Amino acid sequence: MSGNALRDLNTLPTPERKNDSSSKGNFTKPCNGKTIENVEEQLKKSLSSVQINGGETLNVQHNKSSASVQINGGETVNVGVEVANSEVEYIESENLSDLEDVDTCLKKLLPGLDSKDWILVVETLNNVRRLSVFHKERMHSMLGDLIPLVVKSLKNPRSAVCKTAIMTSANIFSAYNDDLIDSLDPLLVQLLLKASQDKRFVCEAAERALEAMTTSVSPMLLLPKLQPYLKNRNPRIRAKASMYFSRSVPRLGVEGIKEYGIDKLIQVAASQLSDQLPESREAARTLLLKLQTVYEKSHGLSTVVSENPEMGSWENFCLSKLSPLSAQAVLRVTTNIAREGLVIGS
């Protein structure tokens, strides 16, 4: 009976879902007093039951440092599983402190990021953040080796490692701007994935990192990187990519939009108008309004609806660049919003 219980322990649910627990003991990082993850909250219920293959019920007693299994009938088996109380706190960028020994830190950077000790990985990621803020020139030559290891941490199933890697990505974007463009693809795909998941605190951190990317990397370089994800099979990834594509276009400015190609951009926006998720459709509408404004200003036209349809160069432009159905959808969006603006302004 006890042998069956031990074999079936592998089926017991672990407390690490949204919060991380560690078998390495307590891990606390100071961060403005703000606790992000507290595994102890996962262990509020000290007794849980699991049914094993034979139909018997195991009562699992969780203690601070051990777990015991009581089999129906009174036999108790101590399995010696350590369930540690852990707290992981994250340091906001403005609260990062400088390093005391930069040379030693740089030497330990790559081994630390590649370590199997998750606590060491988190500490090293925070050192990467500090170097990005205070000594970015010293770390610049290591980016080619460093980025793949940050991506590895982004894929880590442990929330503490994953979120710290996301925060590290944001600091790297802010520090190195266009110098990251050749290494951007693996970071971008992971951040879009994390921003599309249900784990809220990871999702929000990924969205902040993507926002840092759109404000740090030149839109002329960034838009071609984002564009393939607008056709991703995952609708949530498409939605996130649409949002940040739409936010990057205005940073081109009027001349930059004309150089990039309004015809290319209007085709991208038109394709997103029929997407299944409202976030994609809303991003497309926002982009279309920006393109209409740029086009009409550059042609000396008013953005309001003309009483003379034959004077509607925006309409002619849409009809010449899009299929009839797509052009109608685009004009429906831009015309209706223009009319709404007239009503509100009257």
C-alpha positions in Angstrom: 0.0 0.0 0.0 2.7 2.4 1.0 4.7 1.5 -2.1 1.7 2.5 -4.3 1.4 5.7 -2.4 5.0 6.6 -3.1 4.7 5.7 -6.8 1.7 7.9 -7.2 3.2 10.9 -5.6 4.2 12.0 -9.1 0.6 12.7 -9.7 0.2 15.2 -6.9 -0.3 18.8 -8.0 2.6 21.0 -7.2 2.0 24.4 -5.7 3.8 26.2 -8.5 1.2 27.5 -11.0 1.2 31.3 -10.8 3.6 31.4 -7.9 7.0 29.8 -7.6 8.2 27.5 -4.9 11.7 26.2 -4.5 13.4 23.2 -3.0 16.4 25.3 -2.3 15.0 27.2 0.6 13.9 30.7 1.1 14.7 33.3 -1.6 13.9 36.9 -0.9 15.0 39.9 -3.0 14.4 43.4 -1.7 12.2 45.5 -3.9 10.5 48.5 -2.4 8.6 46.3 0.0 6.4 45.0 -2.9 6.0 41.2 -2.9 5.1 39.8 -6.3 5.1 36.1 -5.5 4.5 34.4 -2.2 4.3 30.7 -2.4 3.1 30.5 1.2 -0.2 31.7 -0.1 -0.4 28.6 -2.1 0.0 26.5 1.0 -2.8 28.0 3.1 -4.7 24.8 2.9 -2.4 22.4 4.7 -4.4 19.3 3.8 -5.2 18.1 0.3 -6.5 14.8 -1.1 -5.5 13.0 -4.2 -7.1 9.8 -5.5 -4.6 7.2 -6.8 -5.1 4.4 -9.3 -6.5 1.9 -6.9 -9.3 4.2 -5.9 -7.7 5.0 -2.5 -7.5 8.5 -1.3 -4.2 10.0 -0.1 -4.3 12.9 2.4 -1.3 15.1 1.8 -0.1 17.1 4.7 2.0 20.1 3.7 4.5 21.5 6.3 7.0 24.2 5.9 9.8 21.8 5.0 8.2 18.4 4.5 5.2 16.5 3.2 3.6 13.3 4.6 1.1 11.0 3.0 -1.5 9.3 5.1 -3.2 6.3 3.4 -6.8 5.5 4.3 -6.4 3.0 7.1 -4.0 4.9 9.2 -0.6 4.2 7.7 1.5 7.3 7.3 4.4 7.6 4.9 6.9 10.5 5.2 8.1 11.2 1.7 10.6 13.9 2.6 9.5 16.3 0.0 10.7 19.8 0.9 8.1 22.5 0.1 9.9 25.7 0.9 8.2 29.0 1.6 9.6 31.4 -1.0 9.2 35.0 -1.7 10.4 36.6 -4.9 10.4 40.4 -5.2 11.2 42.3 -8.3 13.2 45.5 -8.5 11.8 48.2 -10.7 14.3 49.9 -13.0 14.4 53.2 -11.1 15.4 51.3 -7.9 18.3 49.4 -9.4 21.6 50.1 -7.7 25.0 50.2 -9.3 27.4 47.3 -9.0 30.4 47.4 -6.7 32.7 45.2 -8.9 31.9 45.5 -12.5 34.8 43.5 -13.8 34.0 40.5 -11.7 30.3 40.7 -12.6 31.1 40.8 -16.3 33.2 37.6 -16.0 30.4 35.8 -14.2 27.6 37.0 -16.4 27.4 34.2 -19.0 28.1 31.3 -16.7 25.5 32.7 -14.3 22.8 33.0 -17.0 23.5 29.5 -18.1 23.4 28.0 -14.6 20.9 25.4 -13.5 20.5 27.2 -10.2 17.4 29.4 -10.8 18.3 31.7 -7.9 21.7 32.4 -9.5 20.0 33.0 -12.8 17.6 35.5 -11.4 20.5 37.3 -9.6 22.5 37.4 -12.8 19.6 38.7 -14.8 19.3 41.5 -12.3 23.0 42.2 -12.8 22.4 42.4 -16.6 19.8 45.0 -15.8 22.2 47.0 -13.7 24.9 46.8 -16.4 22.4 48.0 -19.0 21.5 51.0 -16.8 24.9 51.9 -15.4 27.6 50.4 -17.7 26.0 49.6 -21.0 29.3 50.3 -22.9 31.1 47.6 -21.0 28.5 45.0 -21.8 27.9 45.9 -25.4 30.4 43.5 -26.9 28.7 40.6 -25.1 25.3 41.1 -26.5 25.7 38.4 -29.2 26.3 35.8 -26.5 24.0 37.3 -23.9 20.8 37.6 -25.8 20.4 33.8 -26.4 20.7 33.2 -22.7 18.1 35.9 -21.9 15.8 34.2 -24.4 16.5 30.9 -22.6 15.3 32.5 -19.4 12.2 33.8 -21.1 11.3 30.2 -21.9 11.9 29.1 -18.4 8.7 27.7 -16.8 9.5 29.2 -13.4 7.7 32.5 -13.1 10.5 34.2 -11.2 13.0 33.5 -13.9 10.6 34.3 -16.7 9.4 37.6 -15.4 12.9 38.8 -14.4 14.1 38.0 -18.0 11.2 40.0 -19.3 12.2 43.0 -17.2 15.8 42.5 -18.4 14.6 42.6 -22.0 13.0 46.0 -21.3 16.2 47.4 -19.9 18.2 46.0 -22.8 15.9 47.7 -25.3 16.2 51.0 -23.5 20.0 50.8 -23.4 20.9 49.5 -26.8 18.1 50.7 -29.1 18.9 49.9 -32.8 22.0 47.9 -31.9 19.7 45.0 -31.0 18.0 44.8 -34.4 20.0 41.7 -35.5 19.2 39.9 -32.3 15.6 41.1 -32.0 13.7 38.2 -33.5 14.0 35.6 -30.7 13.3 38.2 -28.1 10.3 39.5 -30.0 8.6 36.1 -30.5 9.0 35.2 -26.8 7.7 38.6 -25.6 4.6 38.3 -27.9 4.0 34.8 -26.5 4.3 36.0 -22.9 2.1 39.1 -23.6 -0.6 36.7 -25.0 -0.8 34.3 -22.0 -3.3 34.2 -19.1 -0.8 34.7 -16.3 -1.5 38.3 -15.6 1.7 39.5 -13.9 3.8 37.9 -16.6 1.6 39.3 -19.4 1.7 42.9 -18.0 5.5 42.7 -17.7 5.8 41.5 -21.3 3.5 44.3 -22.5 5.8 46.9 -20.7 8.8 45.3 -22.4 7.2 45.5 -25.8 6.3 49.1 -25.1 9.9 49.8 -24.3 10.9 48.1 -27.6 8.5 50.3 -29.6 9.9 53.5 -28.0 13.5 52.5 -28.2 14.0 50.8 -31.6 13.7 52.8 -34.8 10.2 52.2 -36.4 11.8 51.9 -39.8 13.7 48.9 -38.5 11.0 47.5 -36.2 8.0 47.4 -38.5 9.4 44.8 -40.8 10.2 42.6 -37.7 6.6 43.0 -36.4 4.8 42.5 -39.7 5.2 38.7 -40.1 3.4 38.2 -36.7 0.3 40.0 -38.0 -0.4 36.7 -39.9 0.5 34.4 -37.0 -1.9 31.4 -36.6 -2.3 32.4 -32.9 -5.0 35.1 -32.8 -3.7 36.5 -29.5 -0.2 36.9 -30.9 -1.7 38.6 -34.0 -3.6 41.0 -31.7 -0.4 42.0 -29.7 1.6 42.4 -32.9 -1.1 44.6 -34.4 -1.2 46.8 -31.3 2.5 47.5 -31.3 2.7 47.8 -35.1 0.0 50.5 -34.9 1.8 52.3 -32.1 5.1 52.2 -34.0 3.8 53.8 -37.3 3.2 57.3 -35.9 6.8 57.4 -34.7 7.8 57.4 -38.4 6.4 60.9 -38.9 4.8 62.1 -42.1 7.9 61.8 -44.2 8.8 58.4 -42.7 5.3 57.1 -43.4 5.6 58.3 -47.0 9.1 56.7 -47.3 7.9 53.4 -45.8 4.9 53.4 -48.1 1.3 54.4 -47.3 0.2 51.8 -49.8 2.0 49.1 -47.8 0.6 50.3 -44.5 -3.0 50.6 -45.7 -2.9 47.0 -47.0 -1.6 45.8 -43.6 -4.3 47.7 -41.7 -7.0 46.6 -44.1 -6.1 42.9 -43.5 -6.4 43.4 -39.8 -9.9 44.9 -40.0 -11.4 41.4 -40.4 -9.4 39.7 -37.6 -11.4 37.7 -35.1 -10.1 39.6 -32.0 -11.3 43.1 -31.3 -7.8 44.2 -30.3 -6.5 43.6 -33.8 -9.5 45.4 -35.3 -9.1 48.4 -33.0 -5.4 48.6 -33.8 -6.3 48.6 -37.5 -8.8 51.3 -37.2 -6.3 53.5 -35.3 -3.7 52.9 -37.9 -6.1 53.7 -40.8 -7.1 57.0 -39.2 -3.5 58.0 -38.9 -2.8 57.0 -42.5 -5.8 59.0 -43.7 -4.7 62.1 -41.8 -1.1 61.8 -43.3 -2.4 61.2 -46.8 -4.9 64.0 -46.9 -2.5 66.5 -45.2 0.2 65.7 -47.6 -2.2 66.3 -50.5 -3.6 69.5 -49.1 -7.0 67.9 -48.4 -9.4 68.2 -45.4 -9.8 65.2 -43.2 -13.6 65.8 -43.0 -16.0 64.2 -45.4 -16.2 66.2 -48.7 -19.6 67.1 -50.1 -18.2 66.4 -53.5 -17.4 62.7 -53.8 -15.3 63.2 -56.9 -12.9 65.3 -54.7 -12.3 62.4 -52.3 -8.7 61.5 -53.1 -8.5 59.3 -50.0 -11.4 57.2 -51.4 -9.7 57.0 -54.8 -6.5 56.0 -53.2 -8.1 53.2 -51.2 -9.9 51.9 -54.3 -6.7 51.9 -56.3 -4.6 50.1 -53.6 -7.2 47.6 -52.2 -9.7 45.1 -53.4 -13.2 46.5 -53.6 -14.4 44.7 -50.4 -11.3 45.8 -48.5 -11.6 49.4 -49.8 -15.2 49.5 -48.7 -14.3 48.3 -45.2 -11.6 50.9 -44.9 -13.8 53.7 -46.1 -16.6 52.6 -43.8 -14.2 53.0 -40.8 -12.6 56.3 -41.8 -15.8 57.9 -43.1 -17.9 57.0 -40.1 -15.4 58.2 -37.6 -15.0 61.5 -39.6 -18.7 62.0 -39.5 -18.8 61.3 -35.8 -16.1 63.9 -35.3 -18.3 66.4 -37.2 -21.3 65.7 -35.0 -19.3 66.0 -31.8 -17.7 69.2 -33.0 -21.0 70.8 -34.0 
